[in-house]
Amino acid sequence: MNPALADRLRDLGIIDPARHGALAGTQAAPWWLAGLLAIAAWVAALIIMGSFFGPLLAMGDGPGTRAIGGAILLGSALWLFRRPSPFFAQMALAFSLAGQGLLASAVLDGNEAWLHASDSLAITLLVIALALLVPRTSGAHRSVCALIVLAALGYLIGWGTPLAFYGVLLTALAASLWLARADWAGHARAGHLKPIAHGATFAALCLAPYGGAYLGEVGATLLGEARSAYLPLLYGVGTSLVWLATVIWLSRTGAPARRLLYLAAALIFALAAQRTPGLIVAATLLLATFHAGHRAWAGLTLLCAFLYLGELYYNLETTLLTKSLTLMATGALLLAARYALHKLEASPR
């Protein structure tokens, strides 16, 4: 834990000296050391699984053998997760993913009718990942399981307008969880809510280009799927509503003049970014994650915003002049809003 934060909690009387000493001794490893430990853990896990699969495959390659192997790997992963070590946590994550794959393969191959069903793999992975969200594991493992659940749900929903509504719903879910982080951070279920927030944020950012007028059409063409002409409009309107709700919630304690300025700037920004809903999604999640104090996601959402701007700039459906004027107008609006807010904050009350 951050020593400054631990000292602050002790000074406020939130934690006693004994708890402060325990927290001060649990500082996170540097990022480079954590990365090296993760690489070493995954290499060790691959070596162990390689030596494990040899005798297992010698027994046969049937569904029963794979089910036993998957169960052993999942049991080993759950046991390793109870050991407080970043190395064992990464090794357990590798075991868990391999075990989920083996178990899903065994379930599919063990039922011929189920194997040929179009949604069988998604449903199987959904059930397994949901079950693995319940035990006490690492945050990274729960986040991966939550992402598998959300991805499987997206596949089951299918392409088209329902998937667009699903993307808007993911944006709303992620923003709501991050905005309310102070309320659930100390809750007993915080260990489950935070991975869902991580998974929903990642899924919303990945799904955002589907609502774009250009990348979404290219993706639908490559997959051979029909795409409604109204889908970009629905995605843009839905994400704009989430964006406006986020701005309204964040400015709820401000003066009426400031709140009106916030809302006007947010509305004009939403109108200017209608052809790139991904930019609206990134801006919404940037505000939410910044409010929650999650620097990593705030940086990633900002990076995604630049990528979505690049998609808009290289869109061949509009002229270069139109795109340039749109970007200039949006940038000028944001700078003007920033200047106006600075003047309001500097003015005497």
C-alpha positions as CSV (number, residue, x, y, z in Angstrom):
1,M,0.0,0.0,0.0
2,N,1.1,3.6,-0.6
3,P,2.9,4.7,2.6
4,A,1.5,8.2,2.3
5,L,-2.0,6.9,2.1
6,A,-1.4,4.6,5.1
7,D,-0.1,7.5,7.1
8,R,-3.1,9.6,6.1
9,L,-5.5,6.9,7.2
10,R,-3.7,6.5,10.5
11,D,-3.8,10.3,11.1
12,L,-7.5,10.4,10.5
13,G,-8.1,7.6,12.9
14,I,-9.5,5.2,10.3
15,I,-6.9,2.6,11.1
16,D,-5.1,1.8,14.3
17,P,-1.3,1.7,14.6
18,A,-1.2,-2.1,14.4
19,R,-3.2,-2.0,11.1
20,H,-1.0,0.8,9.9
21,G,2.1,-1.3,10.5
22,A,0.6,-4.2,8.6
23,L,-0.4,-2.1,5.6
24,A,2.9,-0.3,5.5
25,G,4.6,-3.7,5.1
26,T,2.5,-4.6,2.1
27,Q,3.9,-2.3,-0.5
28,A,3.4,-3.4,-4.1
29,A,6.4,-4.5,-6.1
30,P,7.8,-2.1,-8.8
31,W,6.2,-2.6,-12.2
32,W,9.4,-4.0,-13.8
33,L,9.8,-6.5,-11.0
34,A,6.1,-7.5,-11.3
35,G,6.6,-7.9,-15.1
36,L,9.6,-10.2,-14.6
37,L,7.8,-12.2,-12.0
38,A,4.8,-12.6,-14.4
39,I,7.1,-13.8,-17.3
40,A,8.9,-16.3,-15.0
41,A,5.6,-17.6,-13.6
42,W,4.1,-18.1,-17.1
43,V,7.3,-19.9,-18.3
44,A,7.2,-22.1,-15.2
45,A,3.5,-22.8,-15.7
46,L,4.1,-23.8,-19.3
47,I,6.9,-26.1,-18.3
48,I,4.8,-27.7,-15.6
49,M,1.8,-28.1,-17.9
50,G,4.0,-29.6,-20.6
51,S,5.2,-32.3,-18.3
52,F,1.7,-32.8,-17.0
53,F,0.0,-33.1,-20.4
54,G,2.5,-35.8,-21.6
55,P,1.3,-38.6,-19.2
56,L,-2.2,-37.3,-19.5
57,L,-2.3,-37.7,-23.3
58,A,-0.8,-41.1,-22.9
59,M,-3.9,-42.1,-21.1
60,G,-6.0,-41.0,-24.0
61,D,-7.4,-37.9,-25.7
62,G,-11.1,-38.4,-24.9
63,P,-13.5,-36.0,-23.1
64,G,-13.1,-37.8,-19.8
65,T,-9.3,-37.4,-19.8
66,R,-9.5,-33.7,-20.7
67,A,-12.2,-33.2,-18.0
68,I,-9.9,-34.8,-15.4
69,G,-6.9,-32.6,-16.6
70,G,-9.0,-29.5,-16.6
71,A,-10.3,-30.2,-13.1
72,I,-6.8,-30.8,-11.8
73,L,-5.5,-27.6,-13.3
74,L,-8.4,-25.6,-11.9
75,G,-8.0,-27.1,-8.5
76,S,-4.3,-26.4,-8.6
77,A,-5.0,-22.8,-9.6
78,L,-7.5,-22.3,-6.7
79,W,-4.9,-23.7,-4.3
80,L,-2.1,-21.5,-5.6
81,F,-4.4,-18.4,-5.4
82,R,-4.4,-18.9,-1.6
83,R,-0.6,-18.3,-1.5
84,P,0.1,-14.6,-1.1
85,S,2.7,-14.2,-3.9
86,P,2.6,-12.4,-7.2
87,F,4.6,-15.3,-8.7
88,F,2.0,-17.9,-7.7
89,A,-0.8,-15.7,-8.7
90,Q,0.4,-15.5,-12.2
91,M,1.1,-19.2,-12.3
92,A,-2.4,-19.9,-11.0
93,L,-3.8,-17.6,-13.8
94,A,-2.1,-19.7,-16.4
95,F,-3.4,-22.9,-14.9
96,S,-6.9,-21.5,-14.7
97,L,-7.0,-20.5,-18.3
98,A,-5.7,-23.8,-19.5
99,G,-8.1,-25.6,-17.2
100,Q,-11.0,-23.7,-18.5
101,G,-10.0,-24.5,-22.1
102,L,-9.7,-28.2,-21.3
103,L,-13.0,-28.3,-19.4
104,A,-14.8,-26.5,-22.2
105,S,-13.3,-28.9,-24.8
106,A,-14.4,-31.9,-22.7
107,V,-18.0,-30.7,-22.3
108,L,-18.3,-30.0,-26.0
109,D,-16.8,-33.2,-27.2
110,G,-18.7,-35.2,-24.7
111,N,-22.0,-34.2,-26.2
112,E,-22.3,-34.5,-30.0
113,A,-25.5,-32.5,-30.3
114,W,-24.1,-29.7,-28.1
115,L,-20.9,-29.7,-30.1
116,H,-22.7,-28.7,-33.3
117,A,-24.8,-26.0,-31.7
118,S,-23.7,-22.5,-32.8
119,D,-23.6,-21.0,-29.3
120,S,-22.3,-24.0,-27.4
121,L,-18.8,-22.8,-26.9
122,A,-19.9,-19.3,-25.7
123,I,-22.4,-20.8,-23.2
124,T,-19.9,-23.3,-21.9
125,L,-17.2,-20.6,-21.3
126,L,-19.8,-18.3,-19.8
127,V,-20.8,-20.9,-17.2
128,I,-17.2,-21.9,-16.3
129,A,-16.1,-18.2,-16.0
130,L,-19.1,-17.3,-13.9
131,A,-18.4,-20.2,-11.6
132,L,-14.7,-19.1,-11.2
133,L,-15.8,-15.5,-10.3
134,V,-17.1,-16.8,-7.0
135,P,-14.0,-18.2,-5.2
136,R,-11.4,-16.0,-3.7
137,T,-8.7,-15.5,-6.3
138,S,-6.6,-12.6,-7.6
139,G,-8.0,-9.4,-9.1
140,A,-6.4,-10.2,-12.4
141,H,-8.0,-13.6,-12.6
142,R,-11.4,-12.3,-11.7
143,S,-11.0,-9.5,-14.3
144,V,-10.1,-12.0,-17.0
145,C,-13.1,-14.2,-16.0
146,A,-15.4,-11.1,-16.0
147,L,-14.1,-10.3,-19.5
148,I,-14.8,-13.8,-20.7
149,V,-18.3,-13.6,-19.4
150,L,-18.9,-10.2,-21.1
151,A,-17.4,-11.4,-24.4
152,A,-19.5,-14.6,-24.3
153,L,-22.6,-12.5,-23.7
154,G,-21.7,-10.3,-26.7
155,Y,-21.3,-13.3,-28.9
156,L,-24.6,-14.7,-27.8
157,I,-26.3,-11.4,-28.5
158,G,-25.0,-11.4,-32.0
159,W,-24.3,-8.7,-34.6
160,G,-26.6,-5.9,-35.3
161,T,-28.6,-3.4,-33.3
162,P,-28.8,-5.5,-30.1
163,L,-24.9,-5.5,-30.0
164,A,-25.0,-1.7,-30.3
165,F,-27.3,-1.5,-27.3
166,Y,-25.1,-4.0,-25.4
167,G,-22.1,-1.7,-26.1
168,V,-24.0,1.3,-24.7
169,L,-25.0,-0.8,-21.7
170,L,-21.4,-1.7,-21.1
171,T,-20.4,1.9,-21.2
172,A,-23.1,2.8,-18.7
173,L,-22.1,-0.1,-16.4
174,A,-18.4,0.8,-16.4
175,A,-19.0,4.5,-15.9
176,S,-21.5,3.8,-13.0
177,L,-19.2,1.5,-11.2
178,W,-16.2,3.9,-11.4
179,L,-18.3,6.9,-10.4
180,A,-19.6,5.0,-7.4
181,R,-16.2,3.5,-6.4
182,A,-16.0,5.4,-3.2
183,D,-19.3,3.7,-2.1
184,W,-18.4,0.1,-2.9
185,A,-14.6,0.2,-2.2
186,G,-15.2,-0.8,1.4
187,H,-18.0,-3.2,0.6
188,A,-17.7,-7.0,1.2
189,R,-18.3,-7.5,-2.5
190,A,-15.7,-5.0,-3.7
191,G,-13.5,-7.9,-4.8
192,H,-16.2,-8.9,-7.3
193,L,-17.3,-5.4,-8.3
194,K,-13.8,-4.1,-9.2
195,P,-13.1,-7.0,-11.7
196,I,-16.5,-6.3,-13.3
197,A,-15.6,-2.7,-13.7
198,H,-12.3,-3.6,-15.3
199,G,-14.0,-6.1,-17.7
200,A,-16.8,-3.7,-18.6
201,T,-14.3,-0.9,-19.3
202,F,-12.2,-3.0,-21.5
203,A,-15.2,-4.5,-23.3
204,A,-16.8,-1.1,-23.9
205,L,-13.6,0.4,-25.3
206,C,-13.1,-2.7,-27.6
207,L,-16.8,-2.6,-28.8
208,A,-16.9,1.2,-29.3
209,P,-15.5,1.1,-32.9
210,Y,-18.5,-1.1,-33.9
211,G,-20.7,1.9,-33.6
212,G,-18.5,4.0,-35.9
213,A,-19.7,4.7,-39.4
214,Y,-16.5,3.4,-41.0
215,L,-14.8,0.7,-38.9
216,G,-18.1,-0.8,-37.9
217,E,-19.1,-1.1,-41.6
218,V,-15.7,-2.6,-42.5
219,G,-16.0,-5.2,-39.7
220,A,-19.5,-6.2,-40.7
221,T,-18.4,-6.6,-44.3
222,L,-15.5,-8.8,-43.4
223,L,-17.7,-11.0,-41.3
224,G,-20.4,-11.1,-43.9
225,E,-23.0,-9.7,-41.5
226,A,-25.8,-7.3,-42.4
227,R,-25.6,-3.9,-40.6
228,S,-28.5,-1.5,-40.1
229,A,-27.9,2.0,-41.5
230,Y,-29.3,3.4,-38.3
231,L,-26.9,1.6,-36.0
232,P,-24.2,4.4,-35.9
233,L,-27.0,6.8,-35.0
234,L,-28.4,4.6,-32.2
235,Y,-24.9,4.0,-30.9
236,G,-24.1,7.7,-31.0
237,V,-27.3,8.7,-29.2
238,G,-27.0,6.0,-26.6
239,T,-23.4,6.9,-25.7
240,S,-24.2,10.6,-25.7
241,L,-26.9,10.0,-23.1
242,V,-24.4,8.1,-20.9
243,W,-21.9,10.9,-21.5
244,L,-24.3,13.7,-20.5
245,A,-25.5,11.7,-17.5
246,T,-21.9,11.3,-16.4
247,V,-21.2,15.1,-16.7
248,I,-24.4,15.9,-14.9
249,W,-23.6,13.6,-12.0
250,L,-20.0,14.9,-11.6
251,S,-21.2,18.5,-11.6
252,R,-24.2,17.9,-9.3
253,T,-22.6,19.9,-6.4
254,G,-21.5,22.9,-8.5
255,A,-23.1,26.3,-8.8
256,P,-26.0,26.5,-11.3
257,A,-23.9,28.7,-13.7
258,R,-21.1,26.2,-13.8
259,R,-23.5,23.2,-14.2
260,L,-25.1,24.9,-17.1
261,L,-21.7,25.6,-18.7
262,Y,-20.6,22.0,-18.1
263,L,-23.8,20.6,-19.7
264,A,-23.6,23.0,-22.7
265,A,-20.0,22.0,-23.4
266,A,-20.8,18.3,-23.0
267,L,-23.8,18.6,-25.4
268,I,-21.8,20.4,-28.1
269,F,-19.0,17.8,-27.8
270,A,-21.5,15.0,-28.1
271,L,-23.0,16.5,-31.2
272,A,-19.6,17.1,-32.8
273,A,-18.5,13.5,-32.1
274,Q,-21.6,11.8,-33.4
275,R,-19.8,10.1,-36.2
276,T,-17.2,8.7,-33.8
277,P,-19.1,7.2,-30.9
278,G,-15.9,5.6,-29.7
279,L,-14.6,9.1,-28.8
280,I,-17.7,9.7,-26.7
281,V,-17.2,6.3,-25.0
282,A,-13.5,7.1,-24.3
283,A,-14.4,10.6,-22.9
284,T,-17.0,9.2,-20.6
285,L,-14.8,6.5,-19.2
286,L,-11.9,9.0,-18.9
287,L,-14.0,11.2,-16.6
288,A,-15.3,8.2,-14.7
289,T,-11.9,6.6,-14.1
290,F,-10.2,9.9,-13.4
291,H,-12.9,10.5,-10.8
292,A,-12.3,7.1,-9.3
293,G,-8.5,7.8,-9.1
294,H,-7.5,4.9,-11.5
295,R,-4.6,6.4,-13.3
296,A,-3.9,3.3,-15.5
297,W,-7.4,3.2,-17.0
298,A,-7.5,7.0,-17.3
299,G,-4.3,6.8,-19.4
300,L,-5.7,3.9,-21.5
301,T,-8.9,5.7,-22.2
302,L,-7.0,8.8,-23.3
303,L,-4.9,6.6,-25.7
304,C,-8.1,5.0,-27.1
305,A,-9.5,8.5,-27.7
306,F,-6.5,9.3,-29.9
307,L,-7.1,6.0,-31.8
308,Y,-10.7,6.9,-32.3
309,L,-9.7,10.3,-33.6
310,G,-7.4,8.7,-36.0
311,E,-10.3,6.5,-37.2
312,L,-12.3,9.7,-37.8
313,Y,-9.4,11.4,-39.6
314,Y,-8.8,8.5,-42.0
315,N,-12.5,7.9,-42.6
316,L,-13.0,7.9,-46.4
317,E,-16.7,8.7,-46.2
318,T,-16.2,12.4,-45.6
319,T,-13.9,14.9,-47.1
320,L,-10.7,16.0,-45.5
321,L,-12.0,19.6,-45.2
322,T,-15.0,18.4,-43.2
323,K,-13.0,16.2,-40.9
324,S,-10.4,19.0,-40.3
325,L,-13.1,21.6,-39.5
326,T,-14.8,19.1,-37.2
327,L,-11.7,18.4,-35.3
328,M,-10.8,22.1,-35.1
329,A,-14.2,23.0,-33.9
330,T,-14.2,20.3,-31.2
331,G,-10.7,21.4,-30.0
332,A,-11.7,25.0,-30.0
333,L,-14.8,24.1,-28.0
334,L,-12.8,22.2,-25.4
335,L,-10.2,25.0,-25.0
336,A,-13.0,27.6,-24.7
337,A,-14.7,25.5,-22.0
338,R,-11.5,25.1,-20.2
339,Y,-10.9,28.9,-20.3
340,A,-14.4,29.7,-19.1
341,L,-14.2,27.2,-16.3
342,H,-10.8,28.6,-15.2
343,K,-12.3,32.1,-15.1
344,L,-15.3,30.9,-13.1
345,E,-13.0,29.2,-10.6
346,A,-10.8,32.3,-10.3
347,S,-13.7,34.7,-9.8
348,P,-14.5,35.7,-6.2
349,R,-17.5,33.9,-4.6
